Each structure stands twice: as structure tokens, then as C-alpha cells.
Amino acid sequence: MKEDIKRNNVRSSFWQNIFKASGNQHRIFELLKSFPGFAELKKREIRKIQKIVQFREFLANETIFYQGDPGFSMFIIDKGTVEIIYNMKNGQKQDLATLYSGDFMGEMNVILEGKRTASAVAKTNTKVLIIFRPDLIEIINKDYPLGVKILFGFSKILVEKLRNLNSDYLNILEIMTKEKENEK
């Protein structure tokens, strides 16, 4: 009976694990190494980044961040599923992506602070690694060769996203052009 009561209690993960600094160090290393922004780094360089990583656990349906919030951190998903949602001006919500273990979000805000362009919601109980902008900028400023590698790695991510956006835009343009031709 006590277990049933405990299981049904609603709890907020926020105060229980505001930011944890420890965890499975091998797993953290592997997640950092798999992140495209750090893929070209040597072991000792990954270990420097590993020192600034924080952890957070989110319950299913808990919001990780809201669209419009200031962005000053990035997330790498350790375990769980995260839905990225855009809230349109007319009040409708548009699902943009579903992210899984090893996926990342918020990387643009680590390079240049800005507002979150969408919301992120944990669809299942989720564990994430968090890298805060000030911590990463400190590493970049203290170790210029490493900083160049990090910025080059993030540049690759942004270029790939821009290429995908251009491709999507051109595909939409072609569809719209065909529709106009069919209307004539």
C-alpha cells in the first residue's frame, strides 16, 4: 500500500537535481565525443570539456525550456525522448522534431546567446548533459588552439543546418511553382 501511494505522488525533478556534476564518466566522454562539435577533439581535449558538464533529469512531460526563454546552454540527451515544439502566433503548436539518446539541442545558444526559437519537452523520463555558454567560452578563451577546434566543430553543425534549410526552402519553392503552373 505504501508503495502505491509513493508511486502516485507527483514530484518535481527541479529541486531534486537542479544540476548534478557527477555521473558515469565513461558515458559522458562517449556522448561528448559523439557530438559533432567535439568529434575532432583529442581525448585530453574532451576531458577538459567533460569537467564543465552538468546533468539534469526531467520527468515525462516536463518542459526543458520554453520558446522565447533566454538561451545560454546546450543539451546532449543521455537517455529519454525529447519533443521540439514551435508555438505559432495563432496559438497552434507544431511538432518540429523528436530527439533521442545522443541527439543535441540548443547548440547555437552556446556560441551566440539568443532566445530559444522553440520549446523542448521531455516525452519520457529524460537525462541530459548540459554545457553552459560561460563555461565553454572560458575554455575557448584559455586555450586558443582548442577554442579554434571547438568553434570549427560548431561551424560545421551550423553550415549543415543552413544547407538543410536551403534545400528545404528550394523544395518548397519548387512545389509552389508547380502548384501555380497547375492552376493555370
C-alpha positions as CSV (number, residue, x, y, z in Angstrom):
1,M,0.0,0.0,0.0
2,K,2.8,2.5,0.9
3,E,4.5,1.7,-2.5
4,D,1.2,2.5,-4.3
5,I,1.0,5.9,-2.5
6,K,4.6,6.7,-3.3
7,R,4.3,5.7,-6.9
8,N,1.3,8.0,-7.4
9,N,2.9,11.0,-5.7
10,V,3.7,13.8,-8.1
11,R,7.2,15.2,-7.7
12,S,9.1,17.9,-9.4
13,S,12.6,16.9,-10.5
14,F,13.7,20.5,-10.5
15,W,14.6,20.7,-6.8
16,Q,15.8,17.2,-6.6
17,N,18.5,17.6,-9.2
18,I,18.9,21.2,-10.1
19,F,22.3,20.5,-11.6
20,K,24.4,17.5,-10.8
21,A,28.1,17.5,-11.6
22,S,28.8,13.8,-11.4
23,G,27.8,10.7,-13.3
24,N,29.2,7.9,-15.4
25,Q,32.4,9.5,-16.7
26,H,32.9,7.0,-19.5
27,R,29.3,7.5,-20.8
28,I,29.8,11.3,-20.6
29,F,33.0,11.0,-22.6
30,E,31.3,8.9,-25.2
31,L,28.4,11.4,-25.6
32,L,30.8,14.3,-25.9
33,K,32.9,12.5,-28.4
34,S,29.8,11.7,-30.5
35,F,28.6,15.3,-30.5
36,P,29.7,16.7,-34.0
37,G,31.0,19.9,-32.4
38,F,33.6,17.9,-30.5
39,A,34.2,15.0,-32.8
40,E,37.6,16.1,-33.9
41,L,38.9,16.7,-30.4
42,K,41.6,14.6,-28.8
43,K,40.9,12.7,-25.6
44,R,42.6,15.2,-23.4
45,E,40.6,18.0,-25.0
46,I,37.3,16.1,-24.5
47,R,38.3,15.7,-20.8
48,K,38.6,19.5,-20.4
49,I,35.0,19.8,-21.7
50,Q,33.9,16.9,-19.5
51,K,34.9,18.9,-16.4
52,I,32.2,21.6,-17.2
53,V,29.4,19.2,-18.0
54,Q,26.3,19.4,-15.7
55,F,23.4,16.9,-15.5
56,R,19.7,17.2,-15.2
57,E,16.9,14.8,-15.1
58,F,13.4,15.6,-16.4
59,L,10.2,13.8,-15.8
60,A,8.0,12.7,-18.7
61,N,6.0,15.8,-20.0
62,E,8.3,18.2,-18.1
63,T,9.4,21.3,-20.1
64,I,13.1,21.5,-20.5
65,F,12.9,25.1,-21.9
66,Y,10.3,27.3,-23.4
67,Q,10.2,29.1,-26.7
68,G,11.3,32.7,-26.1
69,D,13.4,31.9,-23.0
70,P,16.9,33.3,-22.9
71,G,19.3,30.6,-24.2
72,F,22.7,30.2,-22.6
73,S,23.2,26.4,-22.6
74,M,23.1,23.4,-24.9
75,F,21.9,19.9,-24.1
76,I,23.0,16.4,-25.2
77,I,20.4,13.7,-24.5
78,D,21.8,10.8,-22.4
79,K,18.6,8.9,-22.1
80,G,15.0,9.6,-23.0
81,T,13.0,11.3,-25.7
82,V,12.5,15.0,-26.2
83,E,9.9,16.7,-28.4
84,I,10.8,20.1,-30.0
85,I,7.7,22.2,-30.4
86,Y,7.1,25.5,-32.1
87,N,4.3,27.7,-30.8
88,M,2.8,29.7,-33.7
89,K,1.4,33.2,-33.4
90,N,-2.1,31.9,-33.9
91,G,-1.8,29.6,-30.9
92,Q,-1.3,26.3,-32.7
93,K,1.6,24.1,-31.8
94,Q,3.8,22.5,-34.5
95,D,6.0,19.4,-33.6
96,L,9.3,20.1,-35.3
97,A,11.4,17.1,-34.2
98,T,11.7,14.2,-31.8
99,L,15.2,13.7,-30.3
100,Y,16.7,10.6,-28.7
101,S,19.8,9.5,-26.9
102,G,22.9,11.1,-28.4
103,D,20.9,13.9,-30.1
104,F,21.5,17.5,-29.1
105,M,19.7,20.8,-28.9
106,G,20.5,24.5,-28.1
107,E,24.0,24.4,-29.6
108,M,23.5,27.7,-31.3
109,N,23.0,29.4,-27.9
110,V,26.4,28.3,-26.7
111,I,28.1,30.3,-29.5
112,L,25.8,33.3,-29.5
113,E,23.2,34.0,-26.8
114,G,19.7,34.5,-28.0
115,K,16.1,33.5,-27.3
116,R,15.0,29.9,-27.7
117,T,13.2,29.5,-31.0
118,A,11.1,26.5,-29.9
119,S,10.2,24.7,-26.7
120,A,11.7,21.3,-25.6
121,V,9.5,18.8,-23.7
122,A,10.7,15.5,-22.2
123,K,8.3,12.9,-23.6
124,T,9.7,10.2,-21.3
125,N,11.8,10.4,-18.2
126,T,15.0,12.0,-19.6
127,K,18.6,12.6,-18.6
128,V,20.6,15.3,-20.3
129,L,24.1,16.7,-20.2
130,I,24.2,20.4,-20.1
131,I,27.0,22.7,-21.2
132,F,26.6,26.4,-20.2
133,R,27.9,29.1,-22.5
134,P,30.1,30.9,-19.9
135,D,31.9,27.6,-19.1
136,L,32.6,26.8,-22.7
137,I,33.6,30.3,-23.6
138,E,36.1,30.2,-20.7
139,I,37.7,27.1,-22.2
140,I,37.8,28.7,-25.7
141,N,39.4,31.8,-24.3
142,K,42.0,30.0,-22.2
143,D,43.2,27.5,-24.8
144,Y,43.1,29.1,-28.3
145,P,44.1,26.0,-30.3
146,L,41.3,24.1,-28.6
147,G,38.9,27.1,-29.0
148,V,39.5,27.1,-32.7
149,K,38.8,23.4,-32.9
150,I,35.5,23.8,-30.9
151,L,34.4,26.8,-33.0
152,F,35.2,25.0,-36.2
153,G,33.2,22.0,-35.0
154,F,30.2,24.2,-34.2
155,S,30.6,25.9,-37.6
156,K,30.3,22.5,-39.3
157,I,27.0,22.0,-37.5
158,L,25.6,25.4,-38.4
159,V,26.7,25.0,-42.0
160,E,25.0,21.6,-42.2
161,K,21.8,23.1,-40.8
162,L,21.9,26.0,-43.2
163,R,22.4,23.6,-46.2
164,N,19.4,21.6,-45.0
165,L,17.3,24.8,-44.6
166,N,18.3,25.9,-48.1
167,S,17.4,22.5,-49.5
168,D,14.0,22.6,-47.8
169,Y,13.4,26.1,-49.0
170,L,14.2,25.2,-52.6
171,N,11.9,22.1,-52.4
172,I,9.1,24.2,-51.1
173,L,9.7,26.8,-53.9
174,E,9.5,24.0,-56.5
175,I,6.3,22.7,-55.0
176,M,4.7,26.2,-55.0
177,T,5.9,26.8,-58.6
178,K,4.3,23.5,-59.8
179,E,1.1,24.3,-58.0
180,K,0.9,27.7,-59.7
181,E,1.6,26.1,-63.1
182,N,-1.2,23.6,-62.4
183,E,-3.7,26.4,-61.5
184,K,-3.2,28.0,-65.0
